Amino acid sequence: MKVVYGIALLFSLFLISCKSEPTLQKYFVENTENKNFIALDISPSILNVDKAKLSSAQNEALQSFEKMNVLAFKLNGTNKAQFETERAKVNLILKDKKYQQLMKVGSGKEGASVSYVGSDEHIDEFVLFANKKENGFAVIRILGKDMNPNNIMTILTVLKESKVDLKQLKPLQEMFKK
């Protein structure tokens, strides 16, 4: 009988230790197949750069970048209530202490924010959240290993010089045309 109680206690502790808090990763998975969302996974190959022409700092920055996940909600005349609900869910997730906000522009109804997960010099994820009441919103997760703000700035300079493969972004371009 003690064995049964011991197993029950261990099982209970296991269930209690499993967090059921919402995360962006769970949010992406839950909404990938939702018809109101567009989901994209973008690889570093989108930059389409000649790595031989890059500096060592640029190569290091690119090596820290693993992939980008994009989830965008397309607002239309029939899903305004769901838009408000979904936007509130994302805002709630981003209020978690693990998401450290770097910057916010605009108001709560329209604007953008940039947050990150990790420490200042070892960032695992950058999160860009932008919303516009006429179009919808987009959440972009930039995932990497030991990224830092300098790497992101370096990647942005590489991006300016790259020949971005816009085919990967076609669904997003279509979404925000109006």
N, C-alpha and C positions, 0 to 999 in steps of 0.2 A: 504494500500500500504506500509506503514511503517513496518508493520508486515512481509511482504514478503521480504523487504530489510533487516530487522533484521535477519530473518531466513537465508537468503542468506549469510549475513556477518558471522554469527555463523558457518555455514557449511564451508565457505571458511577458517575461522580460524582453524577449525577442520582438514581440509585437509592439511593445511600448517604445523600444529603441528605434523602430522603423519610423522615420519621419514621414508624415503625410502632407507636409507643407507644400504649397505650390512652388514650382521652379520654372524658369524659362524653358528648360529642356523638356519638362513634362508638358508645358503649354504648347510648345512646338509639335510634339508628338500627338497630342490630343486634337490639334487643329489642322494637321497636314492634309487630311482628306476632306475637310469641310469646304463646301462649294463657295463660301464667301471669302475664303483665303487663297492666296497664292503662296506656295512654298518652293523655295529654291535652295539648293546646296551649291555653293560656288567654290571651286578649287583655285589654288594659286595660279594655275595655268591661265586664268582669265587675263592676267597681266601681259602675257605674251611678250616677254622680254628676253633679250640675248644676255644670258647670265655672264658670258665672257666679258661683256662690256661694263659690267657693274663693279663698283668699288667693293672692298671687303666689308665695309659697314652696310652697304646695300644688300650684299649677299647674306650677311648675318641677319639682317632684318627680315628678308624674305624667308629664310630658314625657320624663323620663329613663328611665321604665319602658316597655319595648317589648313584652315578652311573658313568659309563664311556661310552662315545659315540665315536665310531671309524668310520672314513670314509677314505677309502683307494682307490686310483686310480691305477689300474693295467695297466702298460704300455705294449703295444705290437707293432708289426710292422705297424699297421694301424692307431694308434691314437696318434702319436707323436705330431702333431699340437695341438690336444685337450689337451694333457698333459701340453704343454707349456702354453696354455690359462688358464687352470684350476689352475695350480701352481701360475700363476701371480695373479689370483683372490684371492687365499688364502693369498698370500703375501700382497696384497692391504688391505684385511680385517684386517690382523694382524698389519698393520701400524696405525690403528685407536688408538687414545689416550687411549681408555678404556683398551686395551691390553698392559700391562706393561711387557716389555721383561726382563726376568731374566738372560737368557744365550743364546748364539748362538755359534754353532761350525760349521766348514766347510765353504764352499763358498756359494754364492747365487744359484749356479747350483746344489750343492750337500751338504747336511749337515742337521742340526737340530736346532731347537730353542725351548725354553721353555718360555711361557708368562703366565700371570695371570690376572684375573679380580677381582677387589676389593681393599681393603687396605691390608697393610702388615700383619695385625693380623686377618682380616676377609675376607678371600679369598673365592669367590663363584665358581671360575672356574680356573683350570690350563689347559693350552693348549700346547700340544706337537705337533710340526710340523716337520716331517722328510721327506726328499726326496732324491732319488738316481736315477740318470739318466738312469740306466739299468732296474730298477724295477718299478718305479712310486713314489708316495708319500702317506703319511698317516697323517691325522689330528686326534689327540686324545684329547677329551675334558673330563677332570676329574671334575665332578660336585659335589658340596658339600655345606655344610652350616658352615660358620665360620671356614673354614680350615685355617691353617697357615703353614709356612714352616716346623715347628717342626712336625706337624701332618703328612705331606707328608713323611718326613724322617722316622718317626715311622712306617707309613704304609709300606714303603720300607723294613724295618727290619722284619715286620710281613710277608710280601710277601716272603722273603727269607726262612722263617720257615714254610710257608704254603704248603699245597698240592693243588696247583692251578689246577682247573678243566679245562684242556686244550681243552675239547670238545667245549667250548665257543669260543675258539680262532682258531679252525680248518680252517675257511675260510681265515684268515690272514696267517696262516702257508702255506697254499696252494699257496697263492698269491706270497709270497716271495721266493718260491723254484725256483732255477735255476741252 
